[in-house]
Amino acid sequence: MSKPPFPPRHPPAGRGVPGLAARALAAKAVAGVLGQDQALEDAFDDASLEARDLALARMIAGVSMRRYGTIGTLLEKLLAKGMPRKSGPLEAILITAAAQILFLDVPDRAAVDLAVRLARGDDRAQAFSGLANAVLRKISAGKEELLAAIPPEADTPSWLYKRWSAQYGEATAAAMAAAQRVEPSLDLTVKADAAGWAERLGGRLLPTGSVRLAHNGPIRALEGYEAGAWWVQDAAAALPARLLGDVAGRRVADLCAAPGGKTAQIAAAGATVTAVDRSAARLQRLGENLKRLDLKAEVVTADILAWKAEPFDAVILDAPCSATGTIRRHPDVAWSKSARDIGAVADLQRRMLGRMAGLVKPGGLLVYCTCSLEQEEGEAQIARFLEGNADFALEPVLPDDIGGIEGAITPGGMLRTLPSLLPDPDPVMAGMDGFFAARMRRKG
Ligand SMILES: C[S@@+](CC[C@H](N)C(=O)[O-])C[C@H]1O[C@@H](n2cnc3c(N)ncnc32)[C@H](O)[C@@H]1O
């Protein structure tokens, strides 16, 4: 599908028409991802909507991106002449309206009417408001039949699906694509008494130690948030720091640390942590998170490609990556990345890893991790690192390190979680992000 032109000129706020402002914001957010590679979440940062409308806009935009492949295929089928050119926000309006009709509990009539109003309110889209009305009514009238003709993998970009089939095999790629179509649960890492918090919050204690809740409302309203008893962290994201073992009393460097999920884990485990990140804004969030959790770390704003320090007992490097493992939580990532991005981040990761040897004491541990499903950013990086650093040896991940999920350990002894792991009869309670981690020890 073509990308919507920019900037979309949406009507001011649709004052007086209930629900219009939420739809306008959802369409703007989707247009931002598709046309400008903006992160979906950034669209909601400065939005001045009431909490209810903001939540609705987020939900509509989220499902629009999660099911963008399906919706795009349908629109291509129904628009005989393709998406009209120079139609401004029309495409984003259609995508977000189709998402409501097909996947949300919103009256179809309201979704269609508000989409037509939005189109009429934009000088580039208004000529196509009749077309929008006709297409959306067709979707509403034939939804079951239209959806039945689209395969589940349509919601994963084909370049990515091909890579996953080649890396993991067709059946696993299909299971991963299917898992990403479901809005995931909320996972928490707790400071202490995970079983007690699972019970108190009506959640479930996972074998890995995380607490899982079927919750998609505001986080701050949950018990224990203000008291700093837990933080939000996908079950898979909580595993790499566990590979450091017992860090109590150790000096540990957390590199590429913000917003601090792993810093909090390591500090809560009793280590003296140095958290390094080059983004001051993200480190500010790390500071706020640690303050709420009543945890401490030395915080350093620096580029780790240049940063020097006395060697540590252990180092964890959570390198910047293509983030393809986070698509179930951030479905926009699927549509804003390309194969080229993988090559670029892999090169940066290689350079970062190249500096790690000097930061680990003899006998100390190095854990490298990324939230990517791409082997160039994982297994291949470690193979290259070990080839060039004979004083490091892989220390294989053991089932006990990760709550016994043997399916997450590669034949080579590295951690490789997939969205299709942790199956559950309730799809919302299933799955985990795609993460890679390897543990290496520097010879003493
Ligand atoms: C995957 S995120 C880290 C997530 C974090 N470890 C956590 O668990 O919450 C990657 C981080 O790398 C940081 N980063 C990217 N390039 C960097 C560099 N050259 N030096 C230091 N930090 C960098 C980014 O600012 C970003 O915060």
The ligand as an SDF file (V2000), in Angstrom:
LIG
                    3D

 27 29  0  0  0  0  0  0  0  0999 V2000
   16.9360   -1.6590   24.2880 C   0  0  0  0  0  0  0  0  0  0  0  0
   17.0370   -0.0910   24.9990 S   0  0  0  0  0  0  0  0  0  0  0  0
   17.5420   -0.4790   26.6220 C   0  0  0  0  0  0  0  0  0  0  0  0
   16.4570   -1.0060   27.5430 C   0  0  0  0  0  0  0  0  0  0  0  0
   16.9270   -1.1320   28.9780 C   0  0  0  0  0  0  0  0  0  0  0  0
   18.1260   -1.9140   29.1060 N   0  0  0  0  0  0  0  0  0  0  0  0
   15.8860   -1.7100   29.9110 C   0  0  0  0  0  0  0  0  0  0  0  0
   15.9420   -2.8700   30.2710 O   0  0  0  0  0  0  0  0  0  0  0  0
   14.9700   -0.9660   30.3140 O   0  0  0  0  0  0  0  0  0  0  0  0
   18.5200    0.4830   24.2750 C   0  0  0  0  0  0  0  0  0  0  0  0
   19.1180    1.7350   24.9000 C   0  0  0  0  0  0  0  0  0  0  0  0
   20.4020    1.9420   24.2850 O   0  0  0  0  0  0  0  0  0  0  0  0
   20.6870    3.3200   24.3720 C   0  0  0  0  0  0  0  0  0  0  0  0
   21.8250    3.5710   23.4630 N   0  0  0  0  0  0  0  0  0  0  0  0
   21.8470    3.5110   22.1110 C   0  0  0  0  0  0  0  0  0  0  0  0
   23.0900    3.7590   21.6550 N   0  0  0  0  0  0  0  0  0  0  0  0
   23.8850    3.9880   22.7320 C   0  0  0  0  0  0  0  0  0  0  0  0
   25.2600    4.3150   22.9130 C   0  0  0  0  0  0  0  0  0  0  0  0
   26.0730    4.4400   21.8700 N   0  0  0  0  0  0  0  0  0  0  0  0
   25.7150    4.4710   24.1700 N   0  0  0  0  0  0  0  0  0  0  0  0
   24.8950    4.3570   25.2450 C   0  0  0  0  0  0  0  0  0  0  0  0
   23.5680    4.0560   25.1280 N   0  0  0  0  0  0  0  0  0  0  0  0
   23.0700    3.8790   23.9000 C   0  0  0  0  0  0  0  0  0  0  0  0
   19.3760    3.9630   23.9820 C   0  0  0  0  0  0  0  0  0  0  0  0
   19.3290    5.2950   24.4500 O   0  0  0  0  0  0  0  0  0  0  0  0
   18.3690    3.0380   24.6750 C   0  0  0  0  0  0  0  0  0  0  0  0
   18.0090    3.5740   25.9210 O   0  0  0  0  0  0  0  0  0  0  0  0
  1  2  1  0
  2  3  1  0
  2 10  1  0
  3  4  1  0
  4  5  1  0
  5  6  1  0
  5  7  1  0
  7  8  2  0
  7  9  1  0
 10 11  1  0
 11 12  1  0
 11 26  1  0
 12 13  1  0
 13 14  1  0
 13 24  1  0
 14 15  1  0
 14 23  1  0
 15 16  2  0
 16 17  1  0
 17 18  1  0
 17 23  2  0
 18 19  1  0
 18 20  2  0
 20 21  1  0
 21 22  2  0
 22 23  1  0
 24 25  1  0
 24 26  1  0
 26 27  1  0
M  CHG  2   2   1   9  -1
M  END
$$$$
